[in-house]
Amino acid sequence: MAIRFLFRLVGLALALAAPAPLLAAPTCLANGKSFNVGQTACLTVAGESHLARCDMVLNNTSWTRINDECPGDAPKPHPTSISTPTPGPTPTEPTEN
């Protein structure tokens, strides 16, 4: 009788302890902070910054890129075209150096 009671008590404790990790809110980590699912953050990867949202993908948290620029970033300068020299007369005979 005491053994049955002990087994029931242990079984109850295990049943209540098992769902505890499932109740924790899933979070994404970035910049040393935790972000809940749905929150956004500016991430810097390989020197490039972009805006990303914390999402659930196959029961795991993951960052999803939602914009190529972060809010408040200065606009990136557009690359200028490389100037090419104007073509001059083409020599018809070899020149000495």
N, C-alpha and C positions, 0 to 999 in steps of 0.2 A: 504494500500500500504506500509506503513512504517513497519507494523507488518510482512508482507511477506519478506521485505528486511532484517529485523532483524532475522527472522527464517533462511533465506538463509545464512546470515553471521555466525550465530551460527552453522548451519549444516556444513558449509565449515570449520570452525575452528575445529569442532569435527572430520571431515573426515581427516584433515591434522594431527591432534594430535594423532589419533589412531595408525597409523603405526610406530610412533616414537620408541616405545620400541622394535618393531620387527627389527629395523635397528641396534640395539646395538649388538656388537659381543658377542657371548656366550663365557663364560670363566669358568674355574675351579679354585677353591681356594685351596691353600696348602701352609703351612709354612708362612702364612701372605702375600702371593703374589697371583696375578692373572695370569693364564696361558690360552692362546688361545687354541682352539680345534686343536689337532695334536701335541702340545708341550708335552715334557716329563719332569718328575720331580722325584726326589728320595723322596719317602714317608716313614715315620716311623710310624708304627701302632703296638701297643702293644710291643714295644721294638724291633721289626723286621723291617729292611729297605728293600724296594724293588723299582724297577724302574716301573713307571706307565705313561700312556699316557692319556691326556685329550680327551675324546670322547663324541659324542652325542648318547644318548640312550633314545628313545621315547621322543624326543624333550627336553631332559634335559641333562645337562653336567654331566659326570661321569668319575671317574678314572678307567682305565683298566690296570691290572697288565700285564707287558710285559716281565719282567725278575725278577728272585728272588734276584738278587744282583744289587747294584747300581754301576755305573762306578767309579773306583778309590777306592772302598772298599778293605780292606785287605782280602785276602782269609780266610775263617773260618777254624779253625783247625779241622781235622777229629777226631771223637771220637776214643779213643783207647779202645781196648778190656779190659775188667776187668779180672785181673789175678785170677786164682783159685788155691788154695793150692793143692799140689800133694797128692794123697790119700796115707794114711799110713796103717799100719796093723789094721784090724778090731778086736776090743776086743771080745773075745768069752765069757768072764764072766764079770759080773758087777764089777766096781772098786769102792773102797771106796773114799769118799771125805775127 
